[in-house]
Amino acid sequence: MESEKQSTRFEIIAKGITIWVIIILAEIIHGILRAIILVPNVGEFRSNQIGVFTGSAIILAIAYFTIRWIGAKSRLELLMVGAIWLFFTVTFELCFGRLVVGLSWERLGADYNVLNGGLMPIGLLVLFFSPMITVKLRDVRK
């Protein structure tokens, strides 16, 4: 019983990481489109703010259509998937922004500063809770 539970959790983690790859690819495309369409019209900071909401919608859509496949059903499993997505996303954002794009720590932090209009924490909360939100919408625990 315990080894079966561990095997199931391992499968949930592996599937969660697989879906995270899809999420990050979708967010990269989303970012490219924002840079092409929104940035010239509203500026980078406002584009980033808008992107939090459109990106959250993308994440919720991906989670909605994949939550059954992931197989997470208990609150712990759903939070575990959300935590995995959160960890990998923040790690990717910081590493990609700093090492590939060459952004300063100050610039990276600006999107996370809610007091100055940075809305990234809202997007990260949506990301973290999206497995729980979408499992309720799909009602897969029944």
C-alpha positions as CSV (number, residue, x, y, z in Angstrom):
1,M,0.0,0.0,0.0
2,E,2.7,2.5,1.0
3,S,4.9,1.7,-2.0
4,E,1.9,2.0,-4.3
5,K,1.2,5.5,-2.8
6,Q,4.9,6.4,-3.4
7,S,4.7,5.2,-6.9
8,T,1.5,7.2,-7.5
9,R,3.1,10.3,-6.0
10,F,6.2,9.8,-8.2
11,E,3.9,9.5,-11.3
12,I,2.1,12.7,-10.2
13,I,5.4,14.5,-9.8
14,A,6.7,13.3,-13.2
15,K,3.4,14.3,-14.9
16,G,3.4,17.6,-13.1
17,I,6.9,18.4,-14.4
18,T,5.8,17.4,-17.9
19,I,2.9,19.8,-17.8
20,W,5.1,22.5,-16.3
21,V,7.3,22.2,-19.5
22,I,4.1,22.8,-21.5
23,I,3.2,25.8,-19.3
24,I,6.6,27.4,-19.6
25,L,6.6,26.9,-23.4
26,A,3.2,28.5,-23.6
27,E,4.4,31.4,-21.4
28,I,7.5,31.9,-23.6
29,I,5.3,32.2,-26.7
30,H,3.0,34.4,-24.6
31,G,6.0,36.6,-23.7
32,I,7.1,36.8,-27.3
33,L,3.7,37.9,-28.5
34,R,3.4,40.5,-25.7
35,A,6.8,41.9,-26.8
36,I,5.7,42.2,-30.4
37,I,2.1,43.4,-29.8
38,L,1.8,45.0,-26.4
39,V,5.2,46.5,-25.6
40,P,5.2,49.0,-28.5
41,N,1.7,50.2,-27.6
42,V,1.7,50.3,-23.8
43,G,5.3,49.9,-22.7
44,E,7.2,47.0,-21.1
45,F,6.0,47.5,-17.5
46,R,2.3,47.8,-18.4
47,S,2.7,44.9,-20.8
48,N,4.1,42.8,-17.9
49,Q,1.1,43.8,-15.8
50,I,-1.4,42.8,-18.5
51,G,0.6,39.6,-19.1
52,V,0.1,38.5,-15.5
53,F,-3.6,38.2,-16.2
54,T,-3.4,36.7,-19.7
55,G,-0.7,34.4,-18.5
56,S,-2.8,33.3,-15.6
57,A,-5.6,32.5,-18.0
58,I,-3.2,30.4,-20.1
59,I,-2.0,28.5,-17.0
60,L,-5.6,27.9,-15.8
61,A,-6.5,26.6,-19.2
62,I,-3.6,24.2,-19.4
63,A,-4.2,23.0,-15.8
64,Y,-7.9,22.5,-16.6
65,F,-7.3,20.3,-19.6
66,T,-4.5,18.3,-18.0
67,I,-5.4,17.9,-14.3
68,R,-7.2,14.5,-14.9
69,W,-4.1,13.2,-16.7
70,I,-1.8,14.3,-13.9
71,G,-3.9,12.3,-11.5
72,A,-3.5,14.5,-8.4
73,K,-6.7,14.2,-6.3
74,S,-5.9,14.9,-2.6
75,R,-5.3,18.4,-1.4
76,L,-1.7,17.4,-0.6
77,E,-1.1,16.1,-4.1
78,L,-2.7,19.2,-5.7
79,L,-0.6,21.5,-3.6
80,M,2.5,19.4,-4.4
81,V,1.9,19.9,-8.1
82,G,1.3,23.6,-7.6
83,A,4.5,23.9,-5.5
84,I,6.5,22.1,-8.2
85,W,5.2,24.5,-10.9
86,L,5.9,27.5,-8.6
87,F,9.5,26.3,-7.8
88,F,10.4,25.5,-11.5
89,T,8.8,28.7,-12.7
90,V,10.6,31.1,-10.3
91,T,13.9,29.2,-10.9
92,F,13.4,29.4,-14.6
93,E,12.4,33.1,-14.6
94,L,15.4,34.1,-12.4
95,C,18.0,32.0,-14.3
96,F,16.7,32.9,-17.7
97,G,16.3,36.5,-16.9
98,R,19.7,36.8,-15.3
99,L,21.9,34.4,-17.2
100,V,20.4,34.5,-20.7
101,V,18.8,37.9,-21.0
102,G,21.2,39.6,-18.7
103,L,18.7,41.5,-16.6
104,S,19.8,43.1,-13.3
105,W,18.5,41.8,-10.0
106,E,16.7,45.1,-9.6
107,R,14.9,44.7,-12.9
108,L,14.0,41.1,-12.1
109,G,12.6,42.2,-8.7
110,A,10.5,45.0,-10.2
111,D,7.9,42.6,-11.4
112,Y,7.6,41.1,-7.9
113,N,7.2,44.5,-6.1
114,V,3.5,44.8,-5.6
115,L,3.9,48.2,-3.9
116,N,5.3,49.6,-7.2
117,G,2.7,47.9,-9.4
118,G,4.5,44.6,-10.0
119,L,1.8,41.9,-10.3
120,M,4.0,38.8,-10.6
121,P,3.1,37.6,-7.1
122,I,-0.6,37.4,-8.2
123,G,0.4,35.3,-11.2
124,L,2.5,33.0,-9.0
125,L,-0.4,32.6,-6.6
126,V,-2.7,31.6,-9.5
127,L,0.0,29.2,-10.7
128,F,0.4,27.6,-7.3
129,F,-3.4,27.2,-6.7
130,S,-4.3,26.4,-10.3
131,P,-4.3,22.6,-9.7
132,M,-6.8,23.1,-6.8
133,I,-8.9,25.6,-8.8
134,T,-9.2,23.4,-11.9
135,V,-9.8,20.2,-10.0
136,K,-12.8,21.9,-8.4
137,L,-13.9,23.2,-11.8
138,R,-13.6,19.7,-13.4
139,D,-14.7,18.0,-10.2
140,V,-12.3,15.1,-10.8
141,R,-12.2,13.9,-7.1
142,K,-15.7,12.4,-7.3
